[in-house]
């Protein structure tokens, strides 16, 4: 994969071209005051539907629900899924804050 470094002002001026180059497989690093601050990269292909992984996820949810029941706790599958989504969002937010991409 080819990588090019470009200043922020020039990147703003040529954004459409840079996106087209990323689509073609190039990686572009954007700098501000000669310091790398962002990267434009090609998107990874969307994963295809995997029935085996789906079945494993459903079984995992069922096992978790049964484990909670054995401890006297009750949660529906929807509540478990919602809780997992919230946990992932919190984890993503912590990572973005650590990388300086989000401010408090």
MMTF fields as JSON, N, C-alpha, C and O atoms, coordinates in Angstrom:
{
  "mmtfVersion": "1.0.0",
  "mmtfProducer": "UNKNOWN",
  "numBonds": 415,
  "numAtoms": 416,
  "numGroups": 104,
  "numChains": 1,
  "numModels": 1,
  "chainsPerModel": [1],
  "groupsPerChain": [104],
  "chainIdList": ["A"],
  "bondAtomList": [4, 2, 8, 6, 12, 10, 16, 14, 20, 18, 24, 22, 28, 26, 32, 30, 36, 34, 40, 38, 44, 42, 48, 46, 52, 50, 56, 54, 60, 58, 64, 62, 68, 66, 72, 70, 76, 74, 80, 78, 84, 82, 88, 86, 92, 90, 96, 94, 100, 98, 104, 102, 108, 106, 112, 110, 116, 114, 120, 118, 124, 122, 128, 126, 132, 130, 136, 134, 140, 138, 144, 142, 148, 146, 152, 150, 156, 154, 160, 158, 164, 162, 168, 166, 172, 170, 176, 174, 180, 178, 184, 182, 188, 186, 192, 190, 196, 194, 200, 198, 204, 202, 208, 206, 212, 210, 216, 214, 220, 218, 224, 222, 228, 226, 232, 230, 236, 234, 240, 238, 244, 242, 248, 246, 252, 250, 256, 254, 260, 258, 264, 262, 268, 266, 272, 270, 276, 274, 280, 278, 284, 282, 288, 286, 292, 290, 296, 294, 300, 298, 304, 302, 308, 306, 312, 310, 316, 314, 320, 318, 324, 322, 328, 326, 332, 330, 336, 334, 340, 338, 344, 342, 348, 346, 352, 350, 356, 354, 360, 358, 364, 362, 368, 366, 372, 370, 376, 374, 380, 378, 384, 382, 388, 386, 392, 390, 396, 394, 400, 398, 404, 402, 408, 406, 412, 410],
  "bondOrderList": [1, 1, 1, 1, 1, 1, 1, 1, 1, 1, 1, 1, 1, 1, 1, 1, 1, 1, 1, 1, 1, 1, 1, 1, 1, 1, 1, 1, 1, 1, 1, 1, 1, 1, 1, 1, 1, 1, 1, 1, 1, 1, 1, 1, 1, 1, 1, 1, 1, 1, 1, 1, 1, 1, 1, 1, 1, 1, 1, 1, 1, 1, 1, 1, 1, 1, 1, 1, 1, 1, 1, 1, 1, 1, 1, 1, 1, 1, 1, 1, 1, 1, 1, 1, 1, 1, 1, 1, 1, 1, 1, 1, 1, 1, 1, 1, 1, 1, 1, 1, 1, 1, 1],
  "groupList": [{"groupName": "UNK", "atomNameList": ["N", "CA", "C", "O"], "elementList": ["N", "C", "C", "O"], "formalChargeList": [0, 0, 0, 0], "bondAtomList": [1, 0, 2, 1, 3, 2], "bondOrderList": [1, 1, 2], "singleLetterCode": "X", "chemCompType": "L-PEPTIDE LINKING"}],
  "groupTypeList": [0, 0, 0, 0, 0, 0, 0, 0, 0, 0, 0, 0, 0, 0, 0, 0, 0, 0, 0, 0, 0, 0, 0, 0, 0, 0, 0, 0, 0, 0, 0, 0, 0, 0, 0, 0, 0, 0, 0, 0, 0, 0, 0, 0, 0, 0, 0, 0, 0, 0, 0, 0, 0, 0, 0, 0, 0, 0, 0, 0, 0, 0, 0, 0, 0, 0, 0, 0, 0, 0, 0, 0, 0, 0, 0, 0, 0, 0, 0, 0, 0, 0, 0, 0, 0, 0, 0, 0, 0, 0, 0, 0, 0, 0, 0, 0, 0, 0, 0, 0, 0, 0, 0, 0],
  "groupIdList": [1, 2, 3, 4, 5, 6, 7, 8, 9, 10, 11, 12, 13, 14, 15, 16, 17, 18, 19, 20, 21, 22, 23, 24, 25, 26, 27, 28, 29, 30, 31, 32, 33, 34, 35, 36, 37, 38, 39, 40, 41, 42, 43, 44, 45, 46, 47, 48, 49, 50, 51, 52, 53, 54, 55, 56, 57, 58, 59, 60, 61, 62, 63, 64, 65, 66, 67, 68, 69, 70, 71, 72, 73, 74, 75, 76, 77, 78, 79, 80, 81, 82, 83, 84, 85, 86, 87, 88, 89, 90, 91, 92, 93, 94, 95, 96, 97, 98, 99, 100, 101, 102, 103, 104],
  "secStructList": [7, 7, 3, 3, 3, 3, 3, 2, 2, 2, 2, 2, 2, 6, 2, 2, 2, 2, 2, 2, 2, 2, 2, 6, 6, 7, 3, 3, 3, 3, 3, 3, 6, 6, 3, 3, 3, 3, 3, 3, 7, 7, 7, 7, 7, 7, 7, 7, 7, 7, 2, 2, 2, 2, 2, 2, 2, 2, 2, 2, 2, 2, 2, 2, 2, 2, 2, 2, 2, 2, 6, 6, 7, 7, 7, 7, 2, 2, 2, 2, 2, 2, 2, 2, 2, 2, 2, 2, 2, 2, 2, 2, 2, 2, 2, 2, 2, 2, 6, 6, 1, 1, 7, 7],
  "xCoordList": [0.851, 0.0, 0.898, 1.817, 0.644, 1.408, 0.942, -0.258, 1.88, 1.53, 2.107, 3.272, 1.28, 1.725, 1.374, 0.342, 2.222, 1.959, 1.595, 2.218, 0.571, 0.084, -0.357, -0.907, -0.122, -0.513, -2.025, -2.717, -2.523, -3.96, -4.594, -5.648, -3.969, -4.54, -4.678, -5.72, -3.62, -3.669, -4.693, -5.377, -4.801, -5.778, -7.197, -8.022, -7.488, -8.822, -9.099, -10.213, -8.092, -8.246, -8.473, -9.167, -7.889, -7.919, -8.602, -8.255, -9.568, -10.18, -10.776, -10.556, -11.517, -12.141, -11.091, -11.277, -10.003, -8.92, -8.293, -7.997, -8.096, -7.496, -8.396, -7.914, -9.696, -10.642, -10.601, -10.617, -10.548, -10.468, -9.193, -9.207, -8.104, -6.843, -6.924, -6.384, -7.601, -7.781, -8.626, -8.338, -9.666, -10.489, -9.65, -9.935, -8.616, -7.738, -6.659, -5.844, -6.651, -5.72, -4.607, -3.815, -4.524, -3.471, -3.843, -5.018, -2.826, -3.005, -2.428, -1.311, -3.181, -2.734, -2.689, -3.674, -1.544, -1.375, -1.473, -0.765, -2.345, -2.531, -1.761, -1.839, -1.017, -0.221, -0.725, -1.3, -0.495, -0.731, 0.568, 1.008, 1.176, 2.473, 3.506, 4.258, 3.521, 4.468, 4.307, 5.208, 3.179, 2.914, 1.733, 0.675, 1.869, 0.747, -0.432, -0.28, -1.629, -2.818, -3.98, -4.911, -3.948, -5.063, -4.562, -3.49, -5.38, -5.026, -6.279, -7.335, -6.156, -7.235, -6.791, -5.742, -7.599, -7.24, -8.426, -9.568, -8.16, -9.275, -10.112, -9.59, -11.395, -12.297, -12.061, -11.841, -12.113, -12.05, -13.384, -14.425, -13.368, -14.639, -15.537, -15.07, -16.829, -17.802, -17.765, -17.744, -17.757, -17.766, -19.089, -20.155, -18.986, -20.207, -20.93, -20.336, -22.195, -22.996, -22.409, -22.173, -22.176, -21.579, -22.567, -22.679, -23.283, -24.288, -23.687, -24.353, -22.447, -21.819, -21.566, -21.861, -21.015, -20.777, -22.08, -22.149, -23.123, -24.427, -24.945, -25.402, -24.875, -25.338, -24.545, -25.118, -23.221, -22.387, -22.761, -22.781, -23.055, -23.448, -24.766, -24.915, -25.715, -27.013, -26.841, -27.446, -26.026, -25.767, -25.076, -25.373, -24.161, -23.487, -24.465, -24.367, -25.417, -26.45, -27.306, -27.634, -27.661, -28.479, -27.735, -28.318, -26.435, -25.639, -25.534, -25.647, -25.315, -25.219, -26.534, -26.54, -27.643, -28.954, -29.176, -29.669, -28.817, -28.978, -28.066, -28.46, -26.849, -25.932, -26.493, -26.416, -27.056, -27.671, -28.841, -28.998, -29.667, -30.814, -30.353, -30.97, -29.257, -28.766, -28.29, -28.2, -27.984, -27.549, -28.696, -28.485, -29.92, -31.086, -31.32, -32.113, -30.64, -30.817, -31.586, -31.436, -32.395, -33.115, -32.873, -32.966, -32.564, -32.407, -32.879, -32.557, -33.64, -34.049, -32.873, -31.895, -32.973, -31.922, -31.746, -30.619, -32.851, -32.764, -32.003, -31.201, -32.255, -31.545, -30.059, -29.225, -29.725, -28.316, -27.637, -26.539, -28.286, -27.717, -27.538, -26.495, -28.53, -28.435, -27.276, -26.537, -27.107, -26.01, -24.671, -23.749, -24.551, -23.305, -23.004, -21.858, -24.03, -23.835, -23.338, -22.419, -23.941, -23.532, -22.09, -21.329, -21.715, -20.35, -19.364, -18.296, -19.714, -18.833, -18.698, -17.604, -19.81, -19.76, -18.867, -18.083, -18.974, -18.136, -16.671, -15.808, -16.381, -15.007, -14.454, -13.312, -15.254, -14.829, -14.564, -13.571, -15.445, -15.27, -13.988, -13.253, -13.703, -12.458, -11.242, -10.287, -11.266, -10.139, -9.965, -8.84, -11.074, -10.991, -10.459, -9.671, -10.886, -10.371, -8.865, -8.097, -8.454, -7.036, -6.2, -5.043, -6.795, -6.077, -6.171, -5.606, -6.888, -7.017, -8.032, -8.028, -8.909, -9.899, -11.196, -12.031, -11.367, -12.527, -12.057, -11.101, -12.716, -12.393, -13.435, -14.578, -13.035, -13.967, -14.951, -15.807],
  "yCoordList": [-1.17, 0.0, 1.234, 1.332, 2.159, 3.393, 4.381, 4.508, 5.082, 6.09, 7.432, 7.526, 8.469, 9.826, 10.695, 10.489, 11.665, 12.626, 13.947, 14.367, 14.603, 15.856, 16.783, 16.325, 18.054, 19.036, 19.229, 18.966, 19.684, 19.839, 20.794, 20.489, 21.941, 22.914, 22.299, 22.421, 21.639, 21.006, 19.871, 19.674, 19.135, 18.041, 18.581, 17.993, 19.704, 20.302, 20.706, 20.542, 21.23, 21.691, 20.542, 20.702, 19.384, 18.247, 17.019, 15.89, 17.228, 16.101, 15.065, 13.868, 15.49, 14.527, 13.657, 12.448, 14.261, 13.508, 12.51, 11.371, 12.953, 12.072, 10.875, 9.755, 11.117, 10.024, 9.036, 7.824, 9.544, 8.664, 7.827, 6.651, 8.428, 7.676, 6.604, 5.508, 6.93, 5.925, 4.772, 3.609, 5.087, 4.035, 3.129, 1.94, 3.704, 2.942, 2.179, 1.483, 2.307, 1.512, 2.291, 1.703, 3.595, 4.391, 4.765, 4.789, 5.055, 5.564, 6.967, 7.189, 7.915, 9.298, 9.725, 9.582, 10.249, 10.758, 12.273, 12.907, 12.853, 14.303, 14.854, 14.326, 15.924, 16.532, 17.939, 18.614, 18.355, 19.744, 20.199, 19.627, 21.223, 21.715, 20.583, 20.415, 19.816, 18.702, 17.551, 16.723, 17.491, 16.412, 15.599, 16.175, 14.278, 13.463, 13.549, 13.37, 13.83, 13.959, 13.097, 12.845, 12.64, 11.838, 10.982, 11.21, 9.985, 9.088, 8.783, 8.491, 8.851, 8.433, 7.098, 7.004, 6.071, 4.723, 4.091, 4.498, 3.098, 2.396, 1.678, 1.201, 1.61, 0.877, -0.618, -1.099, -1.324, -2.783, -3.281, -2.69, -4.343, -4.867, -5.299, -5.8, -5.093, -5.502, -7.023, -7.744, -7.5, -8.953, -9.535, -8.94, -10.671, -11.315, -11.971, -12.222, -12.238, -12.894, -14.265, -15.044, -14.558, -15.836, -16.559, -16.221, -17.55, -18.231, -18.956, -19.095, -19.415, -20.111, -19.13, -19.432, -17.947, -16.947, -16.479, -16.245, -16.343, -15.92, -16.963, -16.619, -18.24, -19.322, -19.328, -19.509, -19.129, -19.101, -17.926, -18.061, -16.778, -15.606, -15.849, -15.494, -16.452, -16.752, -17.737, -17.571, -18.754, -19.727, -19.055, -19.362, -18.148, -17.408, -16.582, -16.524, -15.938, -15.175, -16.085, -15.74, -17.238, -18.182, -18.661, -18.746, -18.978, -19.419, -18.318, -18.573, -17.089, -15.968, -15.765, -15.543, -15.839, -15.67, -16.766, -16.483, -18.004, -19.099, -18.914, -19.21, -18.426, -18.178, -17.098, -17.212, -16.053, -14.998, -15.548, -15.228, -16.376, -16.974, -17.826, -17.811, -18.576, -19.438, -18.626, -19.147, -17.348, -16.462, -15.585, -14.649, -15.905, -15.167, -13.852, -13.028, -13.648, -12.411, -12.747, -13.836, -11.825, -12.063, -10.911, -9.74, -11.267, -10.305, -10.99, -12.152, -10.267, -10.826, -10.752, -10.049, -11.477, -11.412, -9.984, -9.537, -9.259, -7.866, -7.004, -6.154, -7.225, -6.458, -6.794, -5.907, -8.052, -8.458, -7.804, -7.264, -7.848, -7.245, -5.745, -5.197, -5.077, -3.633, -3.328, -2.369, -4.126, -3.932, -4.103, -3.321, -5.117, -5.335, -4.153, -3.714, -3.64, -2.466, -1.275, -0.574, -1.044, 0.075, -0.092, 0.875, -1.323, -1.579, -1.316, -0.746, -1.726, -1.485, 0.003, 0.486, 0.735, 2.188, 2.86, 3.746, 2.451, 3.02, 2.703, 3.561, 1.474, 1.078, 1.903, 2.362, 2.087, 2.892, 4.325, 4.922, 4.887, 6.261, 6.396, 7.369, 5.424, 5.471, 5.448, 6.192, 4.601, 4.516, 5.82, 6.273, 6.423, 7.681, 8.801, 9.633, 8.824, 9.839, 9.628, 10.589, 8.374, 8.073, 8.483, 8.877, 8.389, 8.772, 10.273, 10.77, 10.999, 12.441, 12.849, 13.994, 11.926, 12.228, 12.775, 13.304, 12.648, 13.211, 14.005, 13.626, 15.09, 15.928, 15.682, 15.33, 15.869, 15.724, 16.845, 16.887],
  "zCoordList": [0.0, 0.0, 0.0, 0.814, -0.89, -1.007, 0.055, 0.299, 0.687, 1.685, 1.266, 0.88, 1.347, 1.068, 2.254, 2.893, 2.556, 3.621, 2.974, 1.999, 3.529, 2.95, 4.081, 5.083, 3.925, 4.931, 4.964, 3.98, 6.09, 6.291, 5.283, 4.725, 5.043, 4.105, 2.716, 2.072, 2.266, 0.94, 0.92, -0.084, 2.004, 2.073, 1.942, 1.242, 2.614, 2.489, 1.049, 0.552, 0.389, -0.987, -1.959, -2.962, -1.663, -2.596, -1.997, -2.342, -1.105, -0.401, -1.348, -1.159, -2.351, -3.277, -3.95, -4.089, -4.362, -5.006, -4.03, -4.394, -2.789, -1.783, -1.481, -1.315, -1.413, -1.169, -2.335, -2.121, -3.552, -4.725, -4.689, -5.053, -4.253, -4.157, -3.074, -3.231, -1.977, -0.924, -1.445, -1.16, -2.206, -2.807, -3.707, -3.845, -4.317, -5.209, -4.444, -5.049, -3.112, -2.313, -1.634, -0.898, -1.86, -1.228, 0.202, 0.569, 0.992, 2.348, 2.375, 1.908, 2.917, 2.981, 4.441, 5.166, 4.873, 6.234, 6.158, 5.375, 6.966, 7.0, 8.194, 9.303, 7.941, 9.004, 9.31, 8.457, 10.539, 10.954, 11.6, 12.598, 11.031, 11.505, 11.515, 12.475, 10.424, 10.206, 11.198, 11.336, 11.882, 12.836, 12.319, 12.066, 12.152, 11.673, 12.628, 13.836, 12.066, 12.908, 12.428, 13.194, 11.179, 10.662, 9.51, 8.949, 9.18, 8.089, 7.278, 7.838, 5.966, 5.071, 4.487, 3.849, 4.712, 4.257, 3.543, 3.754, 2.699, 2.063, 3.113, 4.121, 2.867, 3.758, 3.574, 2.463, 4.673, 4.595, 4.057, 4.344, 3.291, 2.789, 3.942, 4.965, 3.75, 4.767, 4.906, 3.909, 6.14, 6.319, 5.818, 5.977, 5.231, 4.749, 5.924, 6.973, 5.736, 6.759, 7.038, 6.114, 8.288, 8.684, 9.599, 10.778, 9.066, 9.881, 11.09, 12.116, 10.981, 12.106, 13.251, 14.407, 12.925, 13.973, 14.596, 15.803, 13.766, 14.299, 15.28, 16.37, 14.897, 15.766, 17.071, 18.146, 16.981, 18.179, 19.083, 20.306, 18.479, 19.269, 19.99, 21.159, 19.295, 19.903, 21.05, 22.109, 20.847, 21.918, 23.106, 24.261, 22.816, 23.885, 24.702, 25.928, 24.016, 24.72, 25.593, 26.729, 25.063, 25.843, 27.076, 28.157, 26.925, 28.074, 29.127, 30.326, 28.657, 29.592, 30.329, 31.54, 29.612, 30.243, 31.297, 32.389, 30.976, 31.935, 33.147, 34.276, 32.911, 34.029, 34.949, 36.172, 34.353, 35.168, 35.962, 37.14, 35.324, 36.028, 37.204, 38.27, 37.006, 38.087, 39.284, 40.396, 39.058, 40.132, 40.636, 41.407, 40.184, 40.645, 39.93, 40.386, 38.82, 38.05, 36.778, 36.224, 36.326, 35.077, 34.114, 34.481, 32.882, 31.792, 30.521, 30.273, 29.724, 28.436, 27.474, 27.729, 26.372, 25.346, 24.861, 24.646, 24.684, 24.234, 25.236, 24.848, 26.528, 27.553, 27.56, 27.741, 27.367, 27.314, 26.121, 26.25, 24.955, 23.751, 23.953, 23.595, 24.515, 24.775, 25.712, 25.486, 26.759, 27.702, 27.002, 27.234, 26.146, 25.406, 24.483, 24.388, 23.805, 22.936, 23.746, 23.321, 24.912, 25.759, 26.223, 26.261, 26.577, 27.019, 25.883, 26.109, 24.671, 23.516, 23.24, 22.948, 23.33, 23.107, 24.145, 23.803, 25.408, 26.46, 26.201, 26.39, 25.77, 25.478, 24.309, 24.357, 23.275, 22.128, 22.555, 22.14, 23.384, 23.854, 24.66, 24.49, 25.546, 26.331, 25.415, 25.636, 24.388, 23.455, 22.686, 22.474, 22.269, 21.526, 22.419, 21.968, 23.682, 24.61, 24.828, 24.852, 24.985, 25.2, 23.99, 24.132, 22.794, 21.576, 21.31, 20.336, 22.18, 22.01, 20.966, 20.512, 20.575, 19.549, 20.127, 19.394, 21.44, 22.134, 23.321, 23.997, 23.571, 24.735, 25.819, 25.525, 27.066, 28.203, 28.24, 29.123]
}
